[in-house]
Amino acid sequence: MHIMREYRHLLKAVVKHVGKEDYKRHFREFISEEFRKNSKLLDPSSIQQKIKLAHDYTFLLNSVHHHKDLLFSYNIAVDRSDEMKRILGKSAASVGLQLPEVYQP
């Protein structure tokens, strides 16, 4: 079903980019409530508008996150030391190694 697919995509994007912590639960609850309300509407054009809005918002969330990743990868005036540690840690873990802890006085 087209409505359920958009609902799942939107919830997945919200969990991935906004977060799934308990204090951010109101984002997911709002989306669930809106889809429940819209499932009871009888006007198909209104439902289609809401589905398009959900699709567009999902696309926006994913695009903003991707844009942020691109900015980090191009090193646009951002301290990337934490990002580089994460990337190096993933690379080392992929071959079964673990990076040593760096001494911080």
C-alpha positions as CSV (number, residue, x, y, z in Angstrom):
1,M,0.0,0.0,0.0
2,H,1.3,3.4,-1.0
3,I,0.3,5.2,2.2
4,M,2.0,2.6,4.5
5,R,5.2,2.8,2.4
6,E,5.4,6.6,2.8
7,Y,4.6,6.3,6.5
8,R,7.5,3.8,7.0
9,H,9.9,5.9,4.9
10,L,9.1,9.0,6.9
11,L,9.4,7.3,10.3
12,K,12.7,5.7,9.3
13,A,14.1,9.1,8.2
14,V,12.9,10.7,11.4
15,V,14.5,8.0,13.6
16,K,17.7,8.2,11.6
17,H,18.2,11.9,11.3
18,V,16.2,13.4,14.3
19,G,16.8,10.6,16.7
20,K,15.0,8.0,18.7
21,E,15.7,9.2,22.2
22,D,12.8,9.4,24.5
23,Y,12.7,13.2,24.7
24,K,12.3,13.3,20.8
25,R,9.4,10.9,20.9
26,H,6.9,13.7,20.1
27,F,8.2,13.8,16.4
28,R,7.2,10.2,15.9
29,E,4.0,10.6,17.8
30,F,3.0,13.6,15.7
31,I,3.6,11.6,12.5
32,S,1.7,8.6,13.7
33,E,-1.3,10.8,14.8
34,E,-1.4,12.6,11.4
35,F,-1.4,9.3,9.5
36,R,-4.2,7.9,11.7
37,K,-6.3,11.1,11.2
38,N,-5.7,10.9,7.4
39,S,-6.7,7.3,7.2
40,K,-10.2,8.3,8.4
41,L,-10.6,11.1,5.8
42,L,-12.9,10.3,2.9
43,D,-11.5,13.0,0.5
44,P,-8.9,11.2,-1.7
45,S,-7.4,14.5,-2.9
46,S,-6.7,15.5,0.7
47,I,-5.1,12.2,1.4
48,Q,-2.9,12.5,-1.7
49,Q,-1.8,16.0,-0.6
50,K,-0.8,14.6,2.8
51,I,1.1,11.7,1.2
52,K,2.9,14.1,-1.0
53,L,3.8,16.3,2.0
54,A,5.1,13.2,3.9
55,H,7.2,12.2,0.8
56,D,8.6,15.7,0.4
57,Y,9.5,16.0,4.1
58,T,11.2,12.6,4.0
59,F,13.2,13.8,1.0
60,L,14.1,17.0,2.8
61,L,15.3,15.2,5.9
62,N,17.5,12.8,3.8
63,S,18.8,15.6,1.6
64,V,19.8,17.8,4.6
65,H,21.6,15.0,6.2
66,H,23.4,14.1,2.9
67,H,24.3,17.8,2.4
68,K,25.8,17.9,5.9
69,D,27.9,14.8,5.2
70,L,29.1,16.4,2.0
71,L,30.2,19.5,3.8
72,F,32.1,17.4,6.3
73,S,33.8,15.4,3.5
74,Y,34.9,18.7,1.8
75,N,36.3,20.0,5.1
76,I,34.3,23.2,4.9
77,A,35.7,25.1,8.0
78,V,34.9,22.3,10.3
79,D,37.1,20.5,12.9
80,R,37.0,17.0,11.6
81,S,39.2,15.3,14.1
82,D,36.3,13.4,15.7
83,E,35.0,12.4,12.3
84,M,38.4,11.1,11.2
85,K,38.7,9.1,14.4
86,R,35.4,7.5,13.7
87,I,36.4,6.7,10.1
88,L,39.8,5.3,11.1
89,G,38.1,3.2,13.8
90,K,35.7,1.7,11.3
91,S,38.6,1.0,8.9
92,A,40.6,-0.7,11.6
93,A,37.6,-2.7,12.8
94,S,36.9,-3.9,9.3
95,V,40.2,-5.8,9.4
96,G,39.9,-6.9,13.0
97,L,42.1,-4.3,14.6
98,Q,41.4,-1.7,17.3
99,L,42.9,1.7,17.5
100,P,44.9,2.5,20.7
101,E,43.5,5.1,23.1
102,V,45.4,8.4,22.7
103,Y,46.9,9.8,25.9
104,Q,45.1,13.0,27.0
105,P,47.0,14.8,29.8
